[in-house]
Amino acid sequence: MDFNDTKEEAAFRAEVRAWLEANAQPRTEQSGFARARMSEADALKRAKEWQAKKAAKGYARITWPKEVGGLGGTPMQSVIYGQEEAKFDVPTGFFEIGLGMCIPTVMKFTTPENIARFVRPALFGEEIWCQLFSEPAAGSDVAGLRTRAERDGDDWVINGQKVWTSGAHYSDYGIVLTRTDANVAKHKGLTMFFLSMKSPGVDVRPIRQINGGANFNEVYFNNVRIPDSQRLGEVGKGWDVALVTLMHERLAVGGGAGGTGPDVRELIALARATELEDGPAIRNAAVREKIADFHVRTQGLKYTTYRTMTALSKGQVPGPEASIGKIVSAVKLQDLTHFATELEDMGGYVVGDGAPQDGAFQQAYMWAPGLRIAGGTDEILKNIIAERVLGLPADMRADKDLPFAKLPTGR
């Protein structure tokens, strides 16, 4: 690995840092706690303002062509910007799915007219996108989905249900994977579309979570009619389109970047503010040992990400680092927030007003298990690493060549 910037990269880093210093506040130990106090509506408003400002400079999607609002830059420049932005207190969490997964899929598989219509508004935060894949009977095995799309002249009519759709309740558009042929093997009868979340027949129902939030949703489709011009890729080739989306998703959730919840910096702030029987928690040897352990794990993620950076800088395709980073970062968040709530003692049971550090650790602890499911479960990612990295034999699949309509359902 090469940890040093080239002359050109160093100049770009300095340019980015100067712009961020002029337009944002540095991240502090209290930044994460302040975000925990903010309502979703306020957070969304702040995020849209920041997204528009970033897009106007060309930093919203650095590698995208200039004609669609990007900078036309290199993958390394994108990594450098992400590293520098992580040092500042800027909003995250509303545009990653759309810009990181949905829009790249739309750009690859739709018409120039649709690209001209939809890409720039998404880039500037004017329209938000969601990803409609998972279903009650098709989670890790997405190809087992049952939402169907039937051809009716120049239109398609969609019926079915999706679940765990992050951000559907504030999204304007979404990409949706459907079954268009049940008489072929399950991976071969799928077709991808995009649609307005305001279309007649689309019913979005937020799912209340254990931490009181409602970040993801059930989405029902009742005779939703869309034109064939909103199809992405060929009929029956939706799995190939979905793989493009999933490739972007693995990289997005596995990059090891901040923004998923409190991290070591916030844990140190908690330890400084917490009194134990023998004095401040930050001076307790056992607490310091745990903080050091989380710091080491964080550094491991950081340097694993550097492998991806090195590959990108050489024009290579990154390897399995994204899957590895996703497994480690999700477990680390769960372990860190669990330790923090224990450190808070009885305060660890309190949420809302009066909770230590505004309840940021409690909220993240109750949400953390979801990160081990979103973007691929731990088990699925371990299978990917085992089969594609270590070369171990794949699981036997009795349903591999059966028509979807003939698969046993247990009824």
GUDRENNU-228257 format. One record per residue: z, y, x of N, C-alpha, C in turn. Coordinates in steps of 0.02 Angstrom, whole numbers, plus 50000, padded with zeros to 5 digits. Layout:
N
nz/ny/nx/caz/cay/cax/cz/cy/cx
Z/Y/X/Z/Y/X/Z/Y/X
...
***
This chain:
411
nz/ny/nx/caz/cay/cax/cz/cy/cx
50000/49940/50042/50000/50000/50000/50000/50063/50044
49966/50113/50020/49964/50178/50054/50000/50229/50011
50057/50254/50036/50098/50300/49996/50079/50373/50006
50032/50387/50050/50016/50456/50067/49954/50480/50028
49957/50542/50006/49899/50573/49974/49845/50588/50026
49783/50583/50005/49730/50609/50047/49733/50686/50045
49693/50719/50085/49693/50792/50085/49675/50819/50016
49625/50787/49984/49603/50809/49918/49657/50795/49865
49689/50738/49871/49742/50721/49823/49802/50767/49830
49819/50784/49891/49875/50830/49903/49860/50899/49873
49798/50921/49879/49779/50986/49851/49783/50984/49774
49761/50929/49745/49765/50923/49672/49837/50920/49649
49880/50884/49686/49951/50880/49668/49983/50950/49670
49967/50989/49719/49994/51056/49724/49970/51099/49666
49907/51092/49647/49879/51130/49590/49915/51111/49526
49925/51046/49515/49959/51022/49454/50031/51047/49452
50065/51041/49509/50135/51061/49511/50143/51135/49496
50098/51176/49523/50101/51248/49510/50091/51263/49436
50044/51228/49404/50031/51240/49333/50091/51218/49291
50121/51161/49307/50179/51137/49270/50238/51185/49278
50248/51209/49338/50304/51256/49350/50295/51320/49310
50232/51339/49297/50219/51400/49259/50221/51389/49184
50217/51326/49161/50211/51312/49090/50264/51267/49060
50309/51239/49101/50360/51193/49075/50424/51201/49115
50478/51175/49086/50543/51177/49119/50556/51111/49155
50587/51113/49213/50602/51051/49249/50648/51006/49208
50640/50941/49216/50682/50893/49182/50751/50892/49215
50803/50891/49175/50871/50888/49201/50906/50826/49173
50969/50817/49193/51008/50760/49167/51019/50765/49092
51014/50826/49065/51028/50836/48994/50965/50835/48951
50906/50830/48982/50844/50833/48944/50838/50778/48892
50855/50717/48913/50850/50660/48866/50898/50666/48808
50957/50695/48821/51006/50703/48767/50983/50756/48717
50950/50809/48742/50925/50861/48698/50871/50833/48652
50828/50789/48679/50776/50758/48637/50806/50715/48582
50863/50684/48596/50894/50640/48547/50918/50680/48486
50933/50744/48495/50957/50786/48440/50901/50812/48396
50839/50809/48420/50783/50841/48387/50757/50798/48330
50741/50829/48273/50711/50793/48217/50639/50773/48234
50613/50724/48198/50545/50703/48211/50495/50759/48197
50507/50797/48145/50461/50852/48128/50460/50905/48183
50518/50922/48209/50521/50971/48264/50490/50943/48328
50503/50879/48341/50475/50848/48401/50399/50845/48396
50372/50831/48337/50300/50827/48328/50268/50896/48337
50300/50947/48310/50274/51016/48317/50272/51036/48391
50326/51021/48427/50330/51036/48498/50277/50997/48537
50268/50933/48519/50219/50891/48554/50148/50916/48544
50131/50938/48483/50064/50964/48470/50051/51028/48510
50101/51070/48515/50092/51132/48553/50080/51116/48627
50118/51069/48654/50110/51051/48724/50042/51017/48736
50022/50973/48689/49959/50938/48696/49900/50986/48697
49902/51036/48654/49848/51085/48651/49844/51125/48716
49902/51143/48743/49903/51181/48805/49877/51138/48863
49897/51076/48865/49876/51030/48918/49801/51016/48913
49776/51007/48851/49705/50993/48842/49662/51052/48861
49685/51112/48847/49647/51172/48864/49636/51178/48939
49683/51152/48978/49677/51152/49051/49636/51094/49076
49625/51044/49034/49588/50984/49055/49632/50928/49078
49698/50936/49071/49745/50886/49096/49763/50833/49044
49742/50840/48982/49762/50792/48930/49734/50723/48944
49672/50719/48968/49642/50655/48988/49596/50670/49047
49624/50664/49106/49591/50688/49166/49527/50650/49182
49525/50585/49168/49466/50545/49186/49410/50550/49135
49423/50580/49077/49370/50584/49026/49319/50636/49046
49256/50629/49023/49204/50677/49040/49220/50748/49015
49195/50796/49050/49208/50866/49031/49178/50882/48962
49122/50849/48945/49091/50865/48881/49132/50846/48821
49183/50803/48829/49227/50786/48773/49297/50816/48782
49305/50859/48833/49368/50894/48842/49410/50870/48899
49386/50820/48937/49423/50796/48995/49410/50838/49056
49432/50813/49114/49423/50849/49176/49368/50818/49219
49345/50758/49198/49295/50724/49239/49323/50703/49306
49389/50691/49308/49422/50675/49371/49426/50601/49385
49465/50584/49437/49471/50515/49460/49535/50483/49431
49538/50416/49430/49601/50383/49409/49660/50405/49450
49651/50416/49515/49707/50438/49557/49732/50506/49536
49687/50551/49517/49709/50616/49493/49750/50610/49430
49731/50563/49387/49770/50550/49326/49840/50525/49342
49845/50481/49390/49910/50454/49412/49952/50511/49441
49922/50552/49482/49958/50608/49513/49985/50655/49460
49943/50671/49410/49967/50715/49357/50027/50684/49321
50023/50619/49306/50078/50585/49272/50142/50587/49312
50136/50578/49378/50195/50581/49421/50228/50650/49419
50187/50701/49422/50215/50769/49423/50242/50789/49354
50207/50771/49301/50231/50789/49234/50297/50756/49218
50309/50695/49245/50372/50660/49232/50432/50698/49258
50422/50746/49301/50477/50786/49329/50496/50844/49283
50458/50853/49228/50469/50910/49184/50489/50887/49114
50524/50930/49079/50548/50915/49011/50493/50931/48961
50446/50885/48953/50391/50894/48908/50391/50837/48856
50367/50849/48795/50370/50798/48742/50321/50741/48753
50341/50682/48734/50298/50623/48738/50307/50582/48674
50263/50533/48664/50274/50484/48612/50231/50488/48550
50189/50539/48543/50149/50546/48483/50075/50532/48494
50050/50542/48554/49979/50538/48567/49958/50479/48611
50008/50443/48638/49992/50390/48686/49950/50335/48655
49965/50315/48593/49927/50262/48561/49856/50284/48547
49848/50343/48519/49782/50368/48503/49739/50378/48565
49765/50416/48613/49725/50433/48672/49723/50377/48723
49774/50334/48723/49776/50281/48772/49741/50217/48749
49735/50207/48683/49709/50144/48658/49652/50153/48607
49665/50194/48556/49616/50199/48502/49553/50237/48522
49561/50297/48547/49502/50338/48562/49458/50308/48617
49486/50278/48670/49442/50244/48718/49400/50189/48686
49429/50154/48636/49391/50103/48600/49336/50134/48558
49353/50189/48523/49303/50224/48483/49246/50250/48527
49264/50278/48584/49212/50306/48629/49165/50252/48654
49189/50192/48663/49148/50138/48690/49103/50107/48637
49125/50107/48573/49090/50067/48523/49060/50106/48465
49064/50172/48465/49037/50209/48408/48978/50252/48429
48954/50293/48382/48894/50334/48393/48912/50400/48427
48863/50433/48458/48875/50499/48487/48900/50549/48436
48876/50542/48373/48899/50589/48321/48973/50581/48307
48997/50518/48305/49069/50507/48294/49111/50529/48353
49085/50519/48413/49120/50543/48473/49128/50618/48470
49075/50653/48452/49077/50726/48447/49126/50749/48394
49132/50711/48340/49176/50730/48284/49249/50715/48299
49265/50658/48330/49335/50635/48330/49371/50642/48397
49336/50642/48453/49371/50640/48517/49408/50705/48533
49374/50761/48527/49406/50824/48545/49467/50841/48502
49465/50833/48435/49526/50846/48396/49585/50802/48415
49571/50739/48434/49625/50695/48456/49653/50720/48523
49609/50741/48566/49629/50764/48633/49674/50826/48629
49659/50870/48582/49697/50932/48576/49757/50925/48530
49771/50864/48506/49830/50853/48465/49822/50875/48393
49761/50889/48372/49749/50911/48303/49748/50851/48255
49729/50792/48281/49728/50731/48241/49761/50675/48281
49802/50635/48246/49838/50581/48278/49812/50514/48252
49808/50465/48298/49781/50400/48281/49834/50346/48289
49826/50292/48249/49870/50234/48255/49828/50170/48261
49860/50116/48279/49826/50052/48292/49851/50000/48241
49807/49976/48199/49824/49931/48144/49802/49860/48162
49846/49824/48198/49832/49756/48220/49879/49705/48188
49944/49710/48203/49992/49658/48184/49998/49651/48109
50012/49588/48088/50024/49572/48018/50084/49527/48012
50110/49517/47951/50169/49473/47943/50158/49402/47972
50096/49377/47969/50082/49310/47995/50039/49312/48057
50032/49370/48088/49990/49377/48147/50020/49430/48193
50068/49409/48234/50099/49455/48280/50071/49445/48350
50104/49401/48388/50078/49385/48455/50009/49353/48450
49997/49314/48398/49932/49283/48386/49892/49328/48339
49868/49383/48366/49833/49433/48325/49772/49403/48290
49739/49355/48322/49679/49326/48293/49693/49287/48229
49756/49276/48213/49773/49242/48151/49778/49288/48091
49754/49350/48097/49761/49399/48044/49722/49380/47981
49746/49407/47923/49716/49390/47858/49690/49451/47820
49700/49511/47845/49670/49569/47813/49594/49561/47814
49563/49566/47757/49491/49550/47753/49450/49613/47736
49389/49613/47762/49341/49665/47746/49278/49631/47719
49256/49652/47660/49198/49621/47628/49143/49673/47621
49081/49652/47636/49024/49698/47634/49004/49711/47561
48993/49775/47545/48970/49794/47478/48917/49849/47488
48854/49828/47495/48801/49876/47508/48808/49906/47577
48810/49973/47580/48819/50008/47643/48893/50019/47660
48938/49993/47618/49009/50002/47628/49044/49936/47643
49107/49943/47663/49152/49885/47670/49214/49899/47628
49241/49847/47598/49302/49852/47556/49356/49812/47590
49412/49845/47607/49466/49814/47645/49526/49802/47600
49554/49741/47605/49615/49722/47570/49660/49683/47618
49725/49698/47615/49771/49661/47657/49831/49703/47676
49866/49681/47728/49928/49713/47748/49936/49711/47824
49958/49766/47852/49977/49770/47923/50051/49787/47927
50082/49773/47984/50153/49786/47991/50169/49808/48062
50225/49842/48071/50248/49868/48136/50199/49919/48164
50165/49957/48121/50116/50006/48145/50152/50071/48164
50159/50082/48229/50194/50142/48254/50156/50205/48234
50193/50253/48207/50165/50319/48193/50117/50323/48134
50110/50270/48095/50062/50272/48039/50080/50327/47990
50144/50343/47982/50165/50391/47932/50146/50463/47949
50131/50477/48013/50107/50544/48030/50036/50543/48060
50004/50485/48058/49936/50480/48086/49883/50502/48036
49829/50528/48063/49771/50549/48023/49718/50495/48019
49711/50457/48073/49661/50404/48076/49690/50342/48110
49656/50285/48101/49678/50224/48134/49619/50178/48146
49627/50134/48195/49579/50080/48204/49610/50017/48174
49569/49978/48139/49595/49920/48101/49553/49859/48116
49585/49804/48133/49552/49741/48146/49557/49698/48083
49499/49673/48060/49495/49637/47996/49458/49571/48005
49465/49527/47955/49427/49464/47954/49368/49473/47907
49309/49460/47933/49248/49465/47893/49214/49398/47882
49239/49345/47916/49210/49279/47906/49265/49227/47919
49285/49192/47866/49338/49141/47873/49310/49072/47887
49245/49066/47893/49214/49000/47902/49196/48985/47974
49220/49026/48020/49210/49014/48091/49279/49015/48124
49283/48996/48188/49347/48997/48224/49377/49067/48221
49444/49068/48222/49480/49130/48205/49462/49189/48251
49445/49177/48314/49427/49233/48358/49357/49259/48345
49316/49220/48308/49245/49238/48301/49228/49272/48235
49275/49274/48189/49260/49303/48123/49292/49370/48111
49303/49408/48164/49338/49473/48158/49291/49531/48168
49306/49587/48136/49267/49649/48144/49315/49708/48145
49302/49756/48189/49344/49815/48196/49312/49876/48162
49355/49917/48131/49333/49979/48099/49382/50035/48118
49362/50097/48103/49411/50151/48102/49408/50184/48033
49464/50213/48013/49467/50243/47946/49519/50299/47944
49512/50341/47893/49561/50393/47880/49622/50361/47848
49681/50380/47872/49743/50355/47842/49756/50387/47774
49715/50436/47756/49721/50468/47690/49671/50439/47640
49635/50386/47659/49586/50355/47615/49620/50328/47552
49587/50333/47494/49615/50303/47433/49626/50228/47443
49686/50205/47423/49703/50135/47431/49744/50119/47492
49754/50167/47537/49797/50157/47595/49868/50178/47577
49916/50132/47583/49986/50144/47565/50029/50132/47626
50059/50185/47652/50101/50181/47712/50174/50182/47691
50212/50131/47713/50283/50125/47695/50325/50120/47758
50361/50172/47777/50403/50170/47838/50456/50115/47834
50469/50084/47891/50521/50032/47897/50582/50063/47928
50638/50061/47893/50700/50090/47919/50729/50045/47972
50743/50073/48030/50769/50034/48086/50845/50037/48090
50874/49994/48132/50946/49989/48138/50977/50054/48165
50938/50093/48203/50965/50156/48230/50955/50214/48183
50930/50200/48121/50921/50253/48072/50853/50284/48072
50813/50272/48124/50746/50300/48127/50696/50259/48086
50635/50284/48082/50581/50249/48048/50516/50263/48085
50511/50235/48145/50454/50251/48188/50392/50208/48173
50402/50150/48141/50345/50109/48125/50345/50089/48052
50290/50059/48030/50277/50056/47958/50243/49991/47937
50248/49976/47872/50203/49930/47840/50145/49971/47811
50084/49945/47815/50026/49979/47788/49988/49930/47744
49977/49949/47681/49942/49906/47633/49873/49936/47619
49824/49892/47613/49755/49912/47596/49736/49880/47529
49723/49922/47480/49705/49899/47414/49636/49926/47395
49585/49884/47406/49515/49904/47393/49497/49969/47427
49513/49973/47491/49497/50033/47531/49423/50030/47550
49384/50079/47529/49312/50079/47540/49294/50127/47598
49258/50100/47648/49236/50142/47704/49162/50126/47718
49125/50174/47746/49054/50162/47761/49046/50119/47824
48988/50087/47828/48974/50045/47886/48970/50086/47950
48959/50150/47945/48957/50194/48004/49025/50197/48039
49078/50173/48007/49144/50173/48038/49161/50104/48068
49111/50063/48075/49121/49999/48109/49117/50010/48184
49161/49975/48221/49162/49978/48294/49137/49912/48322
49080/49912/48354/49051/49850/48380/49014/49811/48326
48993/49752/48344/48953/49711/48299/48998/49674/48249
48968/49656/48193/49003/49615/48143/49018/49547/48175
49080/49526/48168/49101/49462/48196/49120/49465/48270
49113/49523/48302/49130/49530/48373/49192/49573/48382
49234/49576/48330/49293/49618/48333/49342/49598/48386
49344/49534/48404/49392/49512/48455/49373/49543/48523
49309/49548/48537/49287/49580/48600/49307/49653/48601
49301/49686/48543/49322/49756/48538/49398/49761/48547
49435/49716/48515/49508/49716/48519/49532/49707/48591
49497/49666/48630/49517/49655/48700/49513/49719/48740
49464/49762/48724/49460/49827/48758/49522/49868/48741
49541/49868/48677/49602/49905/48656/49663/49877/48690
49670/49811/48691/49729/49779/48720/49734/49790/48795
49677/49793/48829/49677/49807/48900/49707/49876/48914
49687/49925/48874/49715/49992/48881/49789/49992/48863
49808/49952/48812/49877/49950/48790/49923/49923/48844
49903/49868/48877/49944/49839/48930/49958/49890/48985
49906/49928/49003/49914/49977/49056/49958/50034/49034
49951/50054/48970/49991/50110/48945/50065/50094/48942
50083/50034/48916/50153/50017/48908/50183/49986/48970
50142/49969/49020/50167/49937/49079/50169/49980/49141
50154/50045/49132/50149/50088/49190/50215/50105/49222
50270/50091/49187/50335/50105/49216/50354/50179/49214
50318/50219/49175/50332/50290/49171/50393/50302/49128
50419/50363/49132/50477/50381/49092/50456/50394/49020
50505/50416/48980/50490/50434/48911/50510/50382/48860
50530/50321/48883/50549/50269/48836/50623/50273/48817
50662/50315/48851/50732/50320/48835/50771/50344/48896
50838/50349/48890/50879/50370/48947/50868/50324/49006
50871/50354/49066/50861/50314/49127/50920/50327/49174
50910/50311/49238/50965/50315/49286/50994/50385/49290
50951/50436/49286/50975/50505/49291/51024/50520/49235
51008/50499/49173/51053/50511/49116/51116/50468/49122
51109/50408/49150/51168/50365/49160/51217/50397/49209
51192/50428/49261/51235/50463/49309/51271/50521/49274
51234/50557/49232/51266/50613/49195/51322/50587/49150
51311/50530/49117/51364/50500/49076/51424/50481/49118
51412/50450/49176/51467/50429/49219/51507/50488/49245
51475/50544/49256/51510/50605/49278/51554/50633/49223
51531/50625/49160/51566/50655/49104/51619/50609/49073
51622/50546/49095/51667/50496/49065/51729/50486/49108
51787/50489/49077/51851/50478/49111/51875/50407/49098
51890/50370/49152/51920/50304/49147/51994/50309/49166
52029/50254/49164/52101/50255/49179/52115/50277/49251
52067/50263/49296/52078/50280/49366/52039/50343/49387
52015/50381/49337/51980/50442/49353/51909/50442/49328
51867/50489/49351/51797/50493/49328/51760/50427/49341
51719/50407/49292/51683/50344/49299/51637/50343/49359
51611/50402/49379/51564/50405/49435/51597/50384/49500
51665/50385/49502/51700/50365/49563/51724/50293/49561
51713/50260/49505/51733/50190/49498/51683/50145/49534
51709/50099/49576/51666/50058/49617/51620/50013/49575
51647/49985/49521/51607/49941/49479/51551/49980/49444
51566/50040/49422/51515/50082/49389/51461/50101/49439
51482/50121/49499/51434/50140/49550/51389/50082/49569
51417/50022/49569/51377/49962/49585/51323/49951/49532
51341/49960/49468/51292/49952/49414/51237/50006/49418
51258/50068/49432/51209/50121/49439/51161/50106/49496
51188/50081/49552/51146/50063/49609/51097/50008/49590
51120/49959/49550/51077/49905/49529/51018/49931/49488
51033/49976/49440/50979/50004/49399/50932/50047/49440
50960/50081/49491/50917/50122/49535/50869/50077/49573
50894/50020/49597/50851/49974/49634/50795/49947/49589
50813/49929/49528/50762/49904/49481/50710/49958/49466
50733/50020/49460/50687/50075/49447/50639/50085/49506
50666/50080/49566/50623/50087/49625/50574/50029/49631
50596/49969/49611/50550/49912/49610/50491/49925/49564
50505/49952/49505/50451/49970/49458/50405/50023/49488
50436/50071/49521/50398/50126/49551/50348/50099/49603
50372/50056/49647/50329/50032/49701/50279/49980/49676
50296/49945/49623/50247/49900/49592/50190/49942/49562
50208/49999/49532/50156/50044/49506/50112/50070/49562
50141/50079/49622/50101/50102/49679/50046/50052/49696
50056/49987/49681/50002/49939/49692/49941/49957/49649
49956/49975/49586/49902/49996/49542/49868/50059/49569
49909/50106/49592/49881/50168/49620/49836/50154/49680
49858/50108/49724/49818/50092/49782/49752/50061/49762
49753/50016/49712/49691/49985/49688/49645/50038/49660
49672/50084/49620/49631/50136/49590/49601/50181/49644
49640/50198/49694/49615/50242/49747/49558/50212/49786
49554/50144/49787/49500/50109/49822/49443/50090/49776
49447/50112/49712/49395/50096/49665/49398/50026/49639
49456/49993/49646/49464/49924/49624/49494/49922/49554
49489/49864/49521/49521/49854/49456/49593/49831/49468
49643/49864/49437/49712/49843/49447/49723/49771/49426
49771/49738/49458/49787/49669/49443/49838/49662/49388
49884/49614/49394/49931/49598/49341/49992/49644/49340
49992/49698/49379/50051/49740/49386/50074/49769/49319
50026/49783/49275/50045/49813/49210/50088/49765/49170
50069/49701/49168/50109/49652/49131/50177/49644/49162
50180/49641/49228/50244/49634/49263/50288/49694/49249
50259/49754/49255/50298/49815/49244/50325/49820/49174
50286/49798/49125/50308/49801/49055/50368/49755/49043
50366/49695/49070/50421/49648/49062/50485/49676/49092
50480/49701/49154/50539/49725/49190/50567/49789/49159
50523/49837/49141/50547/49901/49114/50582/49892/49047
50556/49847/49004/50587/49837/48938/50656/49806/48944
50663/49756/48987/50728/49724/48996/50777/49773/49029
50752/49812/49077/50795/49860/49111/50824/49911/49062
50781/49936/49016/50805/49985/48967/50860/49954/48923
50851/49893/48903/50901/49860/48861/50966/49851/48899
50962/49830/48961/51022/49818/49002/51058/49884/49017
51019/49936/49034/51049/50000/49053/51085/50032/48993
51053/50032/48936/51084/50064/48877/51143/50023/48852
51141/49957/48860/51199/49916/48842/51259/49933/48886
51247/49939/48951/51301/49958/48996/51329/50027/48979
51285/50074/48962/51307/50142/48946/51351/50143/48884
51332/50106/48832/51372/50105/48771/51440/50073/48784
51443/50024/48828/51507/49994/48846/51549/50044/48886
51517/50083/48929/51552/50134/48968/51582/50187/48922
51550/50200/48866/51575/50250/48819/51635/50224/48779
51652/50160/48786/51708/50129/48753/51701/50137/48677
51752/50160/48642/51747/50167/48569/51692/50216/48548
51677/50263/48592/51624/50311/48577/51556/50278/48573
51550/50219/48600/51487/50184/48598/51468/50160/48528
51517/50162/48482/51504/50142/48413/51485/50201/48369
51489/50262/48397/51478/50322/48358/51406/50344/48364
51377/50364/48308/51310/50393/48308/51313/50460/48271
51264/50502/48283/51263/50566/48248/51311/50616/48280
51336/50662/48239/51380/50715/48264/51443/50685/48297
51459/50710/48355/51519/50687/48390/51508/50629/48436
51449/50599/48436/51436/50542/48480/51429/50566/48552
51454/50527/48600/51445/50547/48670/51371/50555/48687
51356/50608/48724/51287/50623/48744/51238/50621/48685
51263/50644/48627/51222/50649/48566/51195/50582/48542
51228/50528/48563/51207/50462/48539/51142/50437/48569
51119/50468/48624/51054/50449/48652/51053/50376/48675
51108/50353/48706/51110/50284/48730/51114/50234/48672
51152/50251/48620/51157/50207/48563/51089/50198/48529
51054/50254/48519/50988/50249/48488/50940/50207/48529
50940/50220/48595/50894/50183/48638/50912/50109/48642
50978/50094/48640/51000/50024/48644/50977/49985/48582
50982/50016/48524/50961/49982/48463/50885/49977/48457
50850/50022/48492/50777/50021/48490/50747/49978/48544
50783/49969/48600/50756/49935/48659/50727/49866/48646
50758/49824/48603/50727/49758/48592/50655/49762/48566
50640/49816/48529/50572/49824/48504/50521/49832/48559
50542/49862/48616/50496/49870/48672/50478/49803/48703
50520/49753/48693/50506/49686/48719/50457/49648/48673
50440/49679/48617/50392/49649/48571/50328/49690/48570
50335/49757/48566/50276/49801/48563/50232/49792/48624
50166/49790/48612/50119/49784/48667/50118/49716/48699
50144/49665/48664/50145/49598/48691/50216/49576/48705
50239/49522/48676/50307/49498/48687/50317/49476/48759
50380/49472/48779/50395/49447/48847/50362/49380/48859
50365/49336/48808/50338/49268/48816/50262/49269/48826
50227/49311/48787/50155/49316/48794/50136/49342/48863
50170/49393/48886/50154/49422/48951/50170/49373/49007
50223/49334/49000/50238/49283/49051/50184/49230/49052
50157/49213/48993/50101/49165/48991/50040/49194/49027
50027/49258/49016/49970/49290/49050/49978/49286/49125
50038/49303/49149/50051/49301/49221/50045/49229/49247
50073/49181/49209/50071/49111/49230/50000/49085/49235
49959/49100/49184/49892/49072/49181/49842/49109/49226
49845/49176/49225/49793/49215/49258/49811/49237/49328
49876/49233/49345/49897/49253/49412/49915/49192/49453
49958/49149/49425/49981/49090/49461/49934/49031/49454
49887/49035/49406/49839/48981/49398/49866/48919/49365
49920/48925/49327/49949/48868/49292/49905/48850/49232
49907/48787/49210/49865/48767/49153/49886/48802/49089
49836/48817/49047/49849/48850/48983/49878/48801/48933
49912/48827/48882/49939/48785/48829/49882/48751/48791
49895/48692/48766/49846/48658/48723/49843/48694/48656
49782/48705/48631/49773/48741/48568/49733/48697/48519
49768/48666/48473/49735/48622/48424/49690/48661/48376
49704/48726/48368/49666/48766/48319/49607/48803/48351
49593/48790/48414/49546/48831/48451/49476/48833/48419
49450/48776/48396/49382/48773/48371/49378/48762/48295
49435/48761/48261/49435/48751/48189/49414/48815/48153
49374/48810/48099/49362/48869/48057/49427/48897/48031
49432/48962/48027/49495/48993/48005/49516/48968/47936
49468/48959/47891/49483/48938/47822/49515/48868/47820
49506/48829/47873/49532/48760/47873/49597/48754/47912
49624/48809/47938/49686/48806/47975/49743/48791/47927
49789/48745/47945/49847/48731/47901/49892/48792/47896
49916/48805/47835/49958/48864/47824/50030/48846/47808
50046/48782/47800/50115/48762/47786/50131/48765/47712
50081/48781/47670/50094/48785/47598/50088/48717/47567
***
